[in-house]
Amino acid sequence: MSGNSVVITLPYSKTVVIQAFANASYLQRVSVQPQGGPTTVWSGGGFYSTPLGSMTITTPAGSGAGFPVTVTIDHSSDGGRTWSGSKLASVPCDVMYYSTIIIGSEDANDNTWNDATAYVTWSQLPAEAVRSSRTDASLRATPTSSTGRA
C-alpha cells in the first residue's frame, strides 16, 4: 500500500480488459495510462459495484519485463471540485490460463478497500497449448455423432 497510483506490468501481445467500479458515497476517479499512450479517465459514484468505465487494450509486441500501465485512483468529498489521492492495494490472481490484477482503494478510514476497484484481465495459453491446438477450420471440419457431440 502506497500512494494513489500503481504501475502494473502486462504481458506483451495480449488483449487486456480493464474495468472500474465504485462502492462509495464520495465521487471516485480512475485513470488508466498505458506507457506512451493517452490517459483514460472515468469518474462517478455509487454503491453495489456501480460501473465507472471499461476499455480493451492490446499490448504491443515486445520482450523483457512486460508492458507498463499506470492506474491512479482519487476521490472527491466535495462533488468533484477538488480531488484527493486514495490509498491503493493490488494483488494478482491466476487461475489456469486466466489472469487478473485486482486494484482496491480506500478513500476514508472505514477500511472497506472497495471504494473504487479496477480489474485488469487477460487470458494466456502456454506455448505448448497454442502449438498443439486445432485451428478454427479444423474444428468446423470435425464430424459430429448423432448425439451432437464432437
N, CA, C and O atoms as a GROMACS GRO file, in nm:
protein
  600
    1MET      N    1   0.084  -0.117   0.000
    1MET     CA    2   0.000   0.000   0.000
    1MET      C    3   0.088   0.123   0.000
    1MET      O    4   0.169   0.145   0.090
    2SER      N    5   0.071   0.203  -0.103
    2SER     CA    6   0.148   0.326  -0.108
    2SER      C    7   0.057   0.438  -0.155
    2SER      O    8  -0.054   0.451  -0.104
    3GLY      N    9   0.101   0.517  -0.251
    3GLY     CA   10   0.027   0.633  -0.298
    3GLY      C   11  -0.100   0.596  -0.372
    3GLY      O   12  -0.152   0.486  -0.359
    4ASN      N   13  -0.147   0.691  -0.451
    4ASN     CA   14  -0.272   0.670  -0.522
    4ASN      C   15  -0.253   0.616  -0.663
    4ASN      O   16  -0.348   0.614  -0.742
    5SER      N   17  -0.130   0.572  -0.698
    5SER     CA   18  -0.104   0.512  -0.828
    5SER      C   19  -0.032   0.379  -0.811
    5SER      O   20   0.044   0.360  -0.716
    6VAL      N   21  -0.057   0.290  -0.904
    6VAL     CA   22   0.014   0.164  -0.909
    6VAL      C   23   0.049   0.137  -1.055
    6VAL      O   24  -0.032   0.160  -1.144
    7VAL      N   25   0.171   0.089  -1.078
    7VAL     CA   26   0.212   0.051  -1.212
    7VAL      C   27   0.202  -0.101  -1.221
    7VAL      O   28   0.266  -0.174  -1.145
    8ILE      N   29   0.120  -0.147  -1.314
    8ILE     CA   30   0.106  -0.290  -1.335
    8ILE      C   31   0.180  -0.325  -1.464
    8ILE      O   32   0.185  -0.245  -1.557
    9THR      N   33   0.235  -0.444  -1.468
    9THR     CA   34   0.311  -0.489  -1.585
    9THR      C   35   0.232  -0.599  -1.653
    9THR      O   36   0.205  -0.704  -1.595
   10LEU      N   37   0.195  -0.574  -1.778
   10LEU     CA   38   0.113  -0.668  -1.854
   10LEU      C   39   0.199  -0.744  -1.954
   10LEU      O   40   0.303  -0.694  -1.997
   11PRO      N   41   0.157  -0.864  -1.992
   11PRO     CA   42   0.232  -0.939  -2.093
   11PRO      C   43   0.220  -0.871  -2.229
   11PRO      O   44   0.121  -0.804  -2.257
   12TYR      N   45   0.321  -0.890  -2.313
   12TYR     CA   46   0.320  -0.834  -2.447
   12TYR      C   47   0.224  -0.912  -2.537
   12TYR      O   48   0.198  -1.030  -2.514
   13SER      N   49   0.173  -0.845  -2.638
   13SER     CA   50   0.090  -0.904  -2.744
   13SER      C   51  -0.036  -0.971  -2.689
   13SER      O   52  -0.072  -1.081  -2.732
   14LYS      N   53  -0.102  -0.906  -2.596
   14LYS     CA   54  -0.224  -0.960  -2.537
   14LYS      C   55  -0.336  -0.858  -2.545
   14LYS      O   56  -0.312  -0.737  -2.539
   15THR      N   57  -0.458  -0.906  -2.559
   15THR     CA   58  -0.576  -0.821  -2.546
   15THR      C   59  -0.615  -0.822  -2.399
   15THR      O   60  -0.636  -0.928  -2.340
   16VAL      N   61  -0.624  -0.704  -2.341
   16VAL     CA   62  -0.646  -0.688  -2.198
   16VAL      C   63  -0.771  -0.604  -2.175
   16VAL      O   64  -0.790  -0.501  -2.241
   17VAL      N   65  -0.855  -0.647  -2.083
   17VAL     CA   66  -0.976  -0.572  -2.048
   17VAL      C   67  -0.954  -0.507  -1.912
   17VAL      O   68  -0.908  -0.571  -1.818
   18ILE      N   69  -0.986  -0.378  -1.903
   18ILE     CA   70  -0.975  -0.304  -1.778
   18ILE      C   71  -1.113  -0.248  -1.746
   18ILE      O   72  -1.175  -0.181  -1.829
   19GLN      N   73  -1.162  -0.277  -1.625
   19GLN     CA   74  -1.293  -0.231  -1.581
   19GLN      C   75  -1.279  -0.166  -1.445
   19GLN      O   76  -1.194  -0.205  -1.365
   20ALA      N   77  -1.363  -0.064  -1.418
   20ALA     CA   78  -1.360   0.003  -1.288
   20ALA      C   79  -1.501   0.019  -1.234
   20ALA      O   80  -1.597   0.037  -1.310
   21PHE      N   81  -1.512   0.012  -1.099
   21PHE     CA   82  -1.641   0.018  -1.031
   21PHE      C   83  -1.630   0.104  -0.906
   21PHE      O   84  -1.523   0.118  -0.849
   22ALA      N   85  -1.743   0.162  -0.865
   22ALA     CA   86  -1.748   0.243  -0.743
   22ALA      C   87  -1.835   0.174  -0.638
   22ALA      O   88  -1.932   0.106  -0.670
   23ASN      N   89  -1.797   0.193  -0.512
   23ASN     CA   90  -1.872   0.142  -0.397
   23ASN      C   91  -1.860   0.242  -0.283
   23ASN      O   92  -1.819   0.206  -0.173
   24ALA      N   93  -1.895   0.368  -0.309
   24ALA     CA   94  -1.872   0.471  -0.208
   24ALA      C   95  -1.964   0.590  -0.230
   24ALA      O   96  -2.015   0.612  -0.340
   25SER      N   97  -1.983   0.665  -0.124
   25SER     CA   98  -2.064   0.787  -0.135
   25SER      C   99  -1.982   0.902  -0.196
   25SER      O  100  -2.039   0.988  -0.263
   26TYR      N  101  -1.850   0.904  -0.174
   26TYR     CA  102  -1.766   1.005  -0.239
   26TYR      C  103  -1.754   0.973  -0.388
   26TYR      O  104  -1.761   0.856  -0.427
   27LEU      N  105  -1.736   1.075  -0.470
   27LEU     CA  106  -1.706   1.053  -0.610
   27LEU      C  107  -1.571   0.983  -0.622
   27LEU      O  108  -1.479   1.011  -0.544
   28GLN      N  109  -1.559   0.895  -0.717
   28GLN     CA  110  -1.436   0.820  -0.742
   28GLN      C  111  -1.387   0.854  -0.882
   28GLN      O  112  -1.467   0.877  -0.972
   29ARG      N  113  -1.256   0.858  -0.901
   29ARG     CA  114  -1.197   0.883  -1.032
   29ARG      C  115  -1.086   0.781  -1.054
   29ARG      O  116  -0.993   0.770  -0.974
   30VAL      N  117  -1.097   0.709  -1.165
   30VAL     CA  118  -0.997   0.608  -1.200
   30VAL      C  119  -0.934   0.650  -1.332
   30VAL      O  120  -1.004   0.673  -1.431
   31SER      N  121  -0.801   0.660  -1.334
   31SER     CA  122  -0.726   0.697  -1.454
   31SER      C  123  -0.638   0.581  -1.495
   31SER      O  124  -0.572   0.520  -1.411
   32VAL      N  125  -0.637   0.551  -1.623
   32VAL     CA  126  -0.558   0.441  -1.677
   32VAL      C  127  -0.468   0.497  -1.787
   32VAL      O  128  -0.516   0.556  -1.884
   33GLN      N  129  -0.336   0.480  -1.771
   33GLN     CA  130  -0.242   0.531  -1.871
   33GLN      C  131  -0.144   0.422  -1.914
   33GLN      O  132  -0.050   0.391  -1.841
   34PRO      N  133  -0.167   0.365  -2.034
   34PRO     CA  134  -0.067   0.274  -2.089
   34PRO      C  135   0.060   0.352  -2.125
   34PRO      O  136   0.051   0.469  -2.163
   35GLN      N  137   0.174   0.290  -2.113
   35GLN     CA  138   0.300   0.358  -2.144
   35GLN      C  139   0.295   0.413  -2.287
   35GLN      O  140   0.267   0.341  -2.382
   36GLY      N  141   0.323   0.543  -2.300
   36GLY     CA  142   0.327   0.606  -2.430
   36GLY      C  143   0.192   0.634  -2.491
   36GLY      O  144   0.184   0.682  -2.604
   37GLY      N  145   0.084   0.605  -2.419
   37GLY     CA  146  -0.050   0.625  -2.473
   37GLY      C  147  -0.128   0.730  -2.396
   37GLY      O  148  -0.081   0.782  -2.294
   38PRO      N  149  -0.247   0.761  -2.445
   38PRO     CA  150  -0.329   0.861  -2.377
   38PRO      C  151  -0.387   0.806  -2.246
   38PRO      O  152  -0.400   0.685  -2.228
   39THR      N  153  -0.420   0.896  -2.156
   39THR     CA  154  -0.482   0.859  -2.029
   39THR      C  155  -0.634   0.853  -2.047
   39THR      O  156  -0.694   0.946  -2.102
   40THR      N  157  -0.694   0.745  -2.002
   40THR     CA  158  -0.840   0.732  -2.000
   40THR      C  159  -0.885   0.756  -1.857
   40THR      O  160  -0.828   0.699  -1.764
   41VAL      N  161  -0.988   0.841  -1.839
   41VAL     CA  162  -1.034   0.876  -1.705
   41VAL      C  163  -1.184   0.847  -1.695
   41VAL      O  164  -1.263   0.887  -1.781
   42TRP      N  165  -1.222   0.776  -1.588
   42TRP     CA  166  -1.362   0.752  -1.557
   42TRP      C  167  -1.390   0.808  -1.419
   42TRP      O  168  -1.304   0.802  -1.331
   43SER      N  169  -1.509   0.863  -1.400
   43SER     CA  170  -1.545   0.909  -1.266
   43SER      C  171  -1.692   0.887  -1.241
   43SER      O  172  -1.772   0.877  -1.335
   44GLY      N  173  -1.727   0.879  -1.116
   44GLY     CA  174  -1.866   0.858  -1.076
   44GLY      C  175  -1.871   0.808  -0.934
   44GLY      O  176  -1.768   0.793  -0.867
   45GLY      N  177  -1.989   0.782  -0.889
   45GLY     CA  178  -2.007   0.731  -0.754
   45GLY      C  179  -2.123   0.634  -0.750
   45GLY      O  180  -2.194   0.616  -0.849
   46GLY      N  181  -2.141   0.574  -0.638
   46GLY     CA  182  -2.250   0.480  -0.622
   46GLY      C  183  -2.206   0.360  -0.540
   46GLY      O  184  -2.091   0.348  -0.498
   47PHE      N  185  -2.302   0.275  -0.519
   47PHE     CA  186  -2.279   0.155  -0.439
   47PHE      C  187  -2.307   0.031  -0.521
   47PHE      O  188  -2.359   0.039  -0.633
   48TYR      N  189  -2.273  -0.085  -0.465
   48TYR     CA  190  -2.300  -0.215  -0.527
   48TYR      C  191  -2.232  -0.229  -0.662
   48TYR      O  192  -2.292  -0.273  -0.760
   49SER      N  193  -2.104  -0.191  -0.666
   49SER     CA  194  -2.022  -0.203  -0.787
   49SER      C  195  -2.082  -0.129  -0.906
   49SER      O  196  -2.103  -0.187  -1.012
   50THR      N  197  -2.109  -0.001  -0.887
   50THR     CA  198  -2.158   0.084  -0.995
   50THR      C  199  -2.047   0.097  -1.101
   50THR      O  200  -1.936   0.139  -1.069
   51PRO      N  201  -2.076   0.061  -1.226
   51PRO     CA  202  -1.972   0.070  -1.329
   51PRO      C  203  -1.927   0.214  -1.352
   51PRO      O  204  -2.010   0.305  -1.365
   52LEU      N  205  -1.796   0.234  -1.358
   52LEU     CA  206  -1.739   0.363  -1.391
   52LEU      C  207  -1.693   0.366  -1.536
   52LEU      O  208  -1.703   0.470  -1.601
   53GLY      N  209  -1.642   0.256  -1.586
   53GLY     CA  210  -1.595   0.250  -1.724
   53GLY      C  211  -1.523   0.121  -1.752
   53GLY      O  212  -1.486   0.046  -1.661
   54SER      N  213  -1.502   0.096  -1.880
   54SER     CA  214  -1.425  -0.022  -1.921
   54SER      C  215  -1.358   0.008  -2.054
   54SER      O  216  -1.404   0.092  -2.131
   55MET      N  217  -1.251  -0.062  -2.079
   55MET     CA  218  -1.178  -0.046  -2.204
   55MET      C  219  -1.105  -0.175  -2.236
   55MET      O  220  -1.080  -0.258  -2.148
   56THR      N  221  -1.070  -0.190  -2.362
   56THR     CA  222  -0.988  -0.301  -2.407
   56THR      C  223  -0.864  -0.242  -2.472
   56THR      O  224  -0.873  -0.152  -2.556
   57ILE      N  225  -0.749  -0.292  -2.433
   57ILE     CA  226  -0.624  -0.250  -2.498
   57ILE      C  227  -0.552  -0.375  -2.547
   57ILE      O  228  -0.567  -0.483  -2.490
   58THR      N  229  -0.476  -0.359  -2.652
   58THR     CA  230  -0.389  -0.466  -2.699
   58THR      C  231  -0.247  -0.419  -2.675
   58THR      O  232  -0.204  -0.317  -2.729
   59THR      N  233  -0.175  -0.493  -2.594
   59THR     CA  234  -0.038  -0.455  -2.563
   59THR      C  235   0.050  -0.481  -2.686
   59THR      O  236   0.023  -0.574  -2.763
   60PRO      N  237   0.153  -0.401  -2.704
   60PRO     CA  238   0.239  -0.419  -2.821
   60PRO      C  239   0.326  -0.543  -2.808
   60PRO      O  240   0.339  -0.601  -2.700
   61ALA      N  241   0.384  -0.584  -2.920
   61ALA     CA  242   0.481  -0.692  -2.917
   61ALA      C  243   0.606  -0.642  -2.846
   61ALA      O  244   0.636  -0.522  -2.850
   62GLY      N  245   0.676  -0.730  -2.784
   62GLY     CA  246   0.798  -0.688  -2.715
   62GLY      C  247   0.860  -0.804  -2.642
   62GLY      O  248   0.812  -0.918  -2.648
   63SER      N  249   0.966  -0.774  -2.572
   63SER     CA  250   1.032  -0.874  -2.489
   63SER      C  251   1.077  -0.805  -2.362
   63SER      O  252   1.085  -0.683  -2.356
   64GLY      N  253   1.106  -0.883  -2.263
   64GLY     CA  254   1.152  -0.826  -2.137
   64GLY      C  255   1.045  -0.834  -2.030
   64GLY      O  256   0.962  -0.925  -2.030
   65ALA      N  257   1.048  -0.738  -1.941
   65ALA     CA  258   0.965  -0.742  -1.820
   65ALA      C  259   0.816  -0.730  -1.849
   65ALA      O  260   0.736  -0.782  -1.771
   66GLY      N  261   0.775  -0.666  -1.956
   66GLY     CA  262   0.634  -0.650  -1.987
   66GLY      C  263   0.600  -0.506  -2.016
   66GLY      O  264   0.686  -0.418  -2.017
   67PHE      N  265   0.472  -0.483  -2.041
   67PHE     CA  266   0.421  -0.352  -2.082
   67PHE      C  267   0.359  -0.282  -1.961
   67PHE      O  268   0.262  -0.331  -1.905
   68PRO      N  269   0.414  -0.166  -1.921
   68PRO     CA  270   0.363  -0.098  -1.801
   68PRO      C  271   0.239  -0.014  -1.828
   68PRO      O  272   0.229   0.056  -1.929
   69VAL      N  273   0.145  -0.022  -1.735
   69VAL     CA  274   0.023   0.059  -1.736
   69VAL      C  275   0.008   0.117  -1.596
   69VAL      O  276   0.019   0.044  -1.497
   70THR      N  277  -0.016   0.247  -1.587
   70THR     CA  278  -0.034   0.313  -1.458
   70THR      C  279  -0.183   0.332  -1.431
   70THR      O  280  -0.256   0.386  -1.514
   71VAL      N  281  -0.227   0.287  -1.313
   71VAL     CA  282  -0.365   0.306  -1.270
   71VAL      C  283  -0.362   0.397  -1.147
   71VAL      O  284  -0.291   0.370  -1.050
   72THR      N  285  -0.440   0.505  -1.154
   72THR     CA  286  -0.447   0.603  -1.045
   72THR      C  287  -0.591   0.614  -0.999
   72THR      O  288  -0.682   0.619  -1.081
   73ILE      N  289  -0.612   0.618  -0.866
   73ILE     CA  290  -0.747   0.632  -0.812
   73ILE      C  291  -0.750   0.748  -0.713
   73ILE      O  292  -0.670   0.755  -0.620
   74ASP      N  293  -0.844   0.839  -0.736
   74ASP     CA  294  -0.865   0.955  -0.650
   74ASP      C  295  -1.011   0.957  -0.605
   74ASP      O  296  -1.095   0.885  -0.659
   75HIS      N  297  -1.039   1.040  -0.506
   75HIS     CA  298  -1.178   1.059  -0.460
   75HIS      C  299  -1.202   1.205  -0.430
   75HIS      O  300  -1.108   1.282  -0.406
   76SER      N  301  -1.331   1.243  -0.433
   76SER     CA  302  -1.368   1.381  -0.405
   76SER      C  303  -1.484   1.382  -0.306
   76SER      O  304  -1.587   1.318  -0.328
   77SER      N  305  -1.465   1.455  -0.197
   77SER     CA  306  -1.572   1.466  -0.097
   77SER      C  307  -1.657   1.592  -0.119
   77SER      O  308  -1.751   1.618  -0.043
   78ASP      N  309  -1.624   1.671  -0.223
   78ASP     CA  310  -1.697   1.796  -0.247
   78ASP      C  311  -1.758   1.802  -0.388
   78ASP      O  312  -1.766   1.908  -0.448
   79GLY      N  313  -1.801   1.687  -0.437
   79GLY     CA  314  -1.870   1.684  -0.565
   79GLY      C  315  -1.782   1.702  -0.687
   79GLY      O  316  -1.832   1.733  -0.794
   80GLY      N  317  -1.652   1.684  -0.673
   80GLY     CA  318  -1.562   1.691  -0.786
   80GLY      C  319  -1.489   1.823  -0.801
   80GLY      O  320  -1.416   1.842  -0.899
   81ARG      N  321  -1.506   1.916  -0.708
   81ARG     CA  322  -1.432   2.043  -0.715
   81ARG      C  323  -1.285   2.022  -0.685
   81ARG      O  324  -1.199   2.083  -0.749
   82THR      N  325  -1.254   1.936  -0.588
   82THR     CA  326  -1.116   1.902  -0.557
   82THR      C  327  -1.106   1.750  -0.544
   82THR      O  328  -1.204   1.682  -0.514
   83TRP      N  329  -0.985   1.698  -0.566
   83TRP     CA  330  -0.962   1.554  -0.562
   83TRP      C  331  -0.846   1.523  -0.470
   83TRP      O  332  -0.749   1.598  -0.463
   84SER      N  333  -0.857   1.412  -0.398
   84SER     CA  334  -0.751   1.363  -0.310
   84SER      C  335  -0.716   1.221  -0.352
   84SER      O  336  -0.801   1.146  -0.400
   85GLY      N  337  -0.591   1.186  -0.334
   85GLY     CA  338  -0.547   1.051  -0.368
   85GLY      C  339  -0.601   0.948  -0.270
   85GLY      O  340  -0.597   0.968  -0.149
   86SER      N  341  -0.650   0.838  -0.323
   86SER     CA  342  -0.695   0.726  -0.241
   86SER      C  343  -0.578   0.635  -0.212
   86SER      O  344  -0.480   0.634  -0.287
   87LYS      N  345  -0.586   0.559  -0.104
   87LYS     CA  346  -0.485   0.456  -0.076
   87LYS      C  347  -0.517   0.336  -0.164
   87LYS      O  348  -0.634   0.302  -0.185
   88LEU      N  349  -0.413   0.270  -0.217
   88LEU     CA  350  -0.432   0.156  -0.307
   88LEU      C  351  -0.363   0.031  -0.257
   88LEU      O  352  -0.260   0.036  -0.190
   89ALA      N  353  -0.423  -0.080  -0.291
   89ALA     CA  354  -0.362  -0.212  -0.273
   89ALA      C  355  -0.396  -0.292  -0.398
   89ALA      O  356  -0.506  -0.281  -0.451
   90SER      N  357  -0.302  -0.373  -0.444
   90SER     CA  358  -0.328  -0.455  -0.563
   90SER      C  359  -0.276  -0.595  -0.540
   90SER      O  360  -0.183  -0.618  -0.462
   91VAL      N  361  -0.339  -0.688  -0.610
   91VAL     CA  362  -0.300  -0.828  -0.597
   91VAL      C  363  -0.326  -0.899  -0.731
   91VAL      O  364  -0.432  -0.880  -0.791
   92PRO      N  365  -0.230  -0.980  -0.777
   92PRO     CA  366  -0.255  -1.061  -0.897
   92PRO      C  367  -0.325  -1.191  -0.859
   92PRO      O  368  -0.310  -1.243  -0.748
   93CYS      N  369  -0.401  -1.242  -0.953
   93CYS     CA  370  -0.469  -1.370  -0.932
   93CYS      C  371  -0.467  -1.445  -1.064
   93CYS      O  372  -0.512  -1.394  -1.167
   94ASP      N  373  -0.414  -1.568  -1.062
   94ASP     CA  374  -0.409  -1.651  -1.181
   94ASP      C  375  -0.486  -1.780  -1.156
   94ASP      O  376  -0.464  -1.848  -1.056
   95VAL      N  377  -0.576  -1.812  -1.248
   95VAL     CA  378  -0.650  -1.937  -1.245
   95VAL      C  379  -0.630  -2.003  -1.382
   95VAL      O  380  -0.686  -1.959  -1.482
   96MET      N  381  -0.551  -2.107  -1.383
   96MET     CA  382  -0.513  -2.174  -1.508
   96MET      C  383  -0.456  -2.071  -1.605
   96MET      O  384  -0.348  -2.018  -1.582
   97TYR      N  385  -0.527  -2.042  -1.714
   97TYR     CA  386  -0.476  -1.953  -1.818
   97TYR      C  387  -0.540  -1.815  -1.812
   97TYR      O  388  -0.521  -1.734  -1.903
   98TYR      N  389  -0.616  -1.788  -1.708
   98TYR     CA  390  -0.686  -1.660  -1.691
   98TYR      C  391  -0.615  -1.581  -1.582
   98TYR      O  392  -0.592  -1.633  -1.472
   99SER      N  393  -0.581  -1.456  -1.612
   99SER     CA  394  -0.509  -1.373  -1.516
   99SER      C  395  -0.588  -1.246  -1.485
   99SER      O  396  -0.652  -1.188  -1.573
  100THR      N  397  -0.584  -1.206  -1.361
  100THR     CA  398  -0.650  -1.084  -1.316
  100THR      C  399  -0.556  -1.011  -1.220
  100THR      O  400  -0.488  -1.072  -1.139
  101ILE      N  401  -0.554  -0.879  -1.232
  101ILE     CA  402  -0.493  -0.796  -1.130
  101ILE      C  403  -0.607  -0.714  -1.071
  101ILE      O  404  -0.676  -0.642  -1.143
  102ILE      N  405  -0.626  -0.724  -0.941
  102ILE     CA  406  -0.732  -0.651  -0.873
  102ILE      C  407  -0.669  -0.535  -0.798
  102ILE      O  408  -0.573  -0.552  -0.723
  103ILE      N  409  -0.724  -0.416  -0.821
  103ILE     CA  410  -0.676  -0.296  -0.752
  103ILE      C  411  -0.791  -0.243  -0.669
  103ILE      O  412  -0.897  -0.208  -0.722
  104GLY      N  413  -0.771  -0.238  -0.537
  104GLY     CA  414  -0.873  -0.185  -0.446
  104GLY      C  415  -0.827  -0.054  -0.387
  104GLY      O  416  -0.707  -0.030  -0.372
  105SER      N  417  -0.924   0.031  -0.353
  105SER     CA  418  -0.887   0.160  -0.296
  105SER      C  419  -0.965   0.189  -0.170
  105SER      O  420  -1.074   0.136  -0.148
  106GLU      N  421  -0.906   0.274  -0.087
  106GLU     CA  422  -0.970   0.320   0.037
  106GLU      C  423  -0.965   0.473   0.035
  106GLU      O  424  -0.857   0.532   0.025
  107ASP      N  425  -1.082   0.537   0.045
  107ASP     CA  426  -1.088   0.682   0.036
  107ASP      C  427  -1.104   0.751   0.170
  107ASP      O  428  -1.093   0.874   0.178
  108ALA      N  429  -1.131   0.675   0.276
  108ALA     CA  430  -1.151   0.736   0.409
  108ALA      C  431  -1.081   0.646   0.511
  108ALA      O  432  -0.965   0.608   0.493
  109ASN      N  433  -1.151   0.614   0.617
  109ASN     CA  434  -1.090   0.530   0.720
  109ASN      C  435  -1.179   0.415   0.763
  109ASN      O  436  -1.160   0.361   0.872
  110ASP      N  437  -1.275   0.376   0.680
  110ASP     CA  438  -1.363   0.265   0.720
  110ASP      C  439  -1.306   0.129   0.682
  110ASP      O  440  -1.363   0.026   0.716
  111ASN      N  441  -1.193   0.129   0.611
  111ASN     CA  442  -1.120   0.006   0.575
  111ASN      C  443  -1.202  -0.096   0.497
  111ASN      O  444  -1.187  -0.216   0.516
  112THR      N  445  -1.288  -0.047   0.408
  112THR     CA  446  -1.360  -0.140   0.320
  112THR      C  447  -1.276  -0.182   0.200
  112THR      O  448  -1.294  -0.291   0.147
  113TRP      N  449  -1.184  -0.098   0.156
  113TRP     CA  450  -1.094  -0.123   0.044
  113TRP      C  451  -1.168  -0.162  -0.083
  113TRP      O  452  -1.119  -0.242  -0.164
  114ASN      N  453  -1.288  -0.104  -0.101
  114ASN     CA  454  -1.364  -0.128  -0.223
  114ASN      C  455  -1.426   0.000  -0.277
  114ASN      O  456  -1.516  -0.005  -0.360
  115ASP      N  457  -1.379   0.116  -0.230
  115ASP     CA  458  -1.441   0.243  -0.269
  115ASP      C  459  -1.438   0.262  -0.421
  115ASP      O  460  -1.539   0.301  -0.480
  116ALA      N  461  -1.327   0.236  -0.482
  116ALA     CA  462  -1.317   0.219  -0.627
  116ALA      C  463  -1.232   0.095  -0.649
  116ALA      O  464  -1.129   0.078  -0.583
  117THR      N  465  -1.272   0.011  -0.740
  117THR     CA  466  -1.196  -0.109  -0.772
  117THR      C  467  -1.171  -0.113  -0.922
  117THR      O  468  -1.255  -0.069  -1.001
  118ALA      N  469  -1.057  -0.165  -0.960
  118ALA     CA  470  -1.025  -0.184  -1.101
  118ALA      C  471  -0.983  -0.330  -1.119
  118ALA      O  472  -0.912  -0.387  -1.036
  119TYR      N  473  -1.028  -0.388  -1.228
  119TYR     CA  474  -0.997  -0.526  -1.260
  119TYR      C  475  -0.931  -0.529  -1.398
  119TYR      O  476  -0.988  -0.479  -1.495
  120VAL      N  477  -0.814  -0.586  -1.405
  120VAL     CA  478  -0.738  -0.595  -1.529
  120VAL      C  479  -0.727  -0.744  -1.560
  120VAL      O  480  -0.670  -0.820  -1.482
  121THR      N  481  -0.782  -0.787  -1.676
  121THR     CA  482  -0.792  -0.930  -1.703
  121THR      C  483  -0.744  -0.964  -1.844
  121THR      O  484  -0.758  -0.885  -1.938
  122TRP      N  485  -0.688  -1.085  -1.857
  122TRP     CA  486  -0.648  -1.139  -1.987
  122TRP      C  487  -0.633  -1.289  -1.975
  122TRP      O  488  -0.623  -1.344  -1.866
  123SER      N  489  -0.631  -1.354  -2.092
  123SER     CA  490  -0.607  -1.499  -2.098
  123SER      C  491  -0.474  -1.522  -2.168
  123SER      O  492  -0.435  -1.447  -2.258
  124GLN      N  493  -0.406  -1.626  -2.125
  124GLN     CA  494  -0.276  -1.654  -2.184
  124GLN      C  495  -0.252  -1.804  -2.183
  124GLN      O  496  -0.225  -1.863  -2.079
  125LEU      N  497  -0.264  -1.865  -2.301
  125LEU     CA  498  -0.236  -2.008  -2.312
  125LEU      C  499  -0.085  -2.030  -2.310
  125LEU      O  500  -0.010  -1.948  -2.361
  126PRO      N  501  -0.041  -2.140  -2.251
  126PRO     CA  502   0.102  -2.171  -2.257
  126PRO      C  503   0.141  -2.203  -2.401
  126PRO      O  504   0.057  -2.246  -2.480
  127ALA      N  505   0.267  -2.182  -2.434
  127ALA     CA  506   0.315  -2.200  -2.572
  127ALA      C  507   0.283  -2.339  -2.626
  127ALA      O  508   0.246  -2.352  -2.742
  128GLU      N  509   0.298  -2.443  -2.543
  128GLU     CA  510   0.271  -2.579  -2.593
  128GLU      C  511   0.124  -2.599  -2.627
  128GLU      O  512   0.093  -2.676  -2.718
  129ALA      N  513   0.033  -2.534  -2.557
  129ALA     CA  514  -0.110  -2.545  -2.588
  129ALA      C  515  -0.142  -2.473  -2.718
  129ALA      O  516  -0.226  -2.519  -2.795
  130VAL      N  517  -0.077  -2.361  -2.743
  130VAL     CA  518  -0.100  -2.287  -2.866
  130VAL      C  519  -0.050  -2.368  -2.985
  130VAL      O  520  -0.118  -2.375  -3.088
  131ARG      N  521   0.067  -2.430  -2.971
  131ARG     CA  522   0.123  -2.510  -3.081
  131ARG      C  523   0.038  -2.632  -3.112
  131ARG      O  524   0.024  -2.670  -3.228
  132SER      N  525  -0.020  -2.693  -3.010
  132SER     CA  526  -0.093  -2.817  -3.033
  132SER      C  527  -0.243  -2.797  -3.055
  132SER      O  528  -0.313  -2.894  -3.083
  133SER      N  529  -0.294  -2.675  -3.045
  133SER     CA  530  -0.437  -2.654  -3.060
  133SER      C  531  -0.478  -2.664  -3.206
  133SER      O  532  -0.400  -2.637  -3.296
  134ARG      N  533  -0.603  -2.703  -3.225
  134ARG     CA  534  -0.657  -2.713  -3.360
  134ARG      C  535  -0.701  -2.575  -3.407
  134ARG      O  536  -0.736  -2.489  -3.326
  135THR      N  537  -0.699  -2.555  -3.537
  135THR     CA  538  -0.743  -2.427  -3.592
  135THR      C  539  -0.895  -2.423  -3.597
  135THR      O  540  -0.960  -2.527  -3.584
  136ASP      N  541  -0.951  -2.307  -3.617
  136ASP     CA  542  -1.096  -2.294  -3.631
  136ASP      C  543  -1.147  -2.379  -3.747
  136ASP      O  544  -1.253  -2.441  -3.736
  137ALA      N  545  -1.072  -2.381  -3.858
  137ALA     CA  546  -1.113  -2.459  -3.974
  137ALA      C  547  -1.120  -2.608  -3.940
  137ALA      O  548  -1.213  -2.676  -3.982
  138SER      N  549  -1.022  -2.658  -3.865
  138SER     CA  550  -1.024  -2.800  -3.832
  138SER      C  551  -1.136  -2.831  -3.734
  138SER      O  552  -1.190  -2.942  -3.737
  139LEU      N  553  -1.172  -2.736  -3.648
  139LEU     CA  554  -1.284  -2.759  -3.557
  139LEU      C  555  -1.415  -2.764  -3.633
  139LEU      O  556  -1.502  -2.845  -3.601
  140ARG      N  557  -1.431  -2.679  -3.734
  140ARG     CA  558  -1.554  -2.681  -3.814
  140ARG      C  559  -1.564  -2.809  -3.895
  140ARG      O  560  -1.674  -2.856  -3.924
  141ALA      N  561  -1.450  -2.866  -3.933
  141ALA     CA  562  -1.449  -2.985  -4.016
  141ALA      C  563  -1.465  -3.113  -3.936
  141ALA      O  564  -1.476  -3.220  -3.995
  142THR      N  565  -1.467  -3.106  -3.803
  142THR     CA  566  -1.478  -3.225  -3.721
  142THR      C  567  -1.621  -3.280  -3.729
  142THR      O  568  -1.716  -3.210  -3.695
  143PRO      N  569  -1.636  -3.404  -3.774
  143PRO     CA  570  -1.772  -3.460  -3.782
  143PRO      C  571  -1.828  -3.483  -3.643
  143PRO      O  572  -1.755  -3.511  -3.548
  144THR      N  573  -1.959  -3.471  -3.631
  144THR     CA  574  -2.026  -3.498  -3.504
  144THR      C  575  -2.104  -3.625  -3.515
  144THR      O  576  -2.147  -3.664  -3.623
  145SER      N  577  -2.123  -3.690  -3.403
  145SER     CA  578  -2.203  -3.812  -3.400
  145SER      C  579  -2.350  -3.774  -3.395
  145SER      O  580  -2.384  -3.656  -3.388
  146SER      N  581  -2.435  -3.872  -3.400
  146SER     CA  582  -2.579  -3.846  -3.398
  146SER      C  583  -2.624  -3.785  -3.265
  146SER      O  584  -2.735  -3.732  -3.256
  147THR      N  585  -2.541  -3.794  -3.162
  147THR     CA  586  -2.579  -3.735  -3.032
  147THR      C  587  -2.547  -3.586  -3.029
  147THR      O  588  -2.583  -3.517  -2.934
  148GLY      N  589  -2.479  -3.536  -3.132
  148GLY     CA  590  -2.444  -3.395  -3.135
  148GLY      C  591  -2.312  -3.364  -3.068
  148GLY      O  592  -2.272  -3.248  -3.062
  149ARG      N  593  -2.244  -3.466  -3.017
  149ARG     CA  594  -2.114  -3.443  -2.955
  149ARG      C  595  -2.003  -3.461  -3.055
  149ARG      O  596  -2.014  -3.542  -3.148
  150ALA      N  597  -1.896  -3.386  -3.038
  150ALA     CA  598  -1.781  -3.399  -3.129
  150ALA      C  599  -1.701  -3.520  -3.095
  150ALA      O  600  -1.600  -3.548  -3.160
   0.00000   0.00000   0.00000
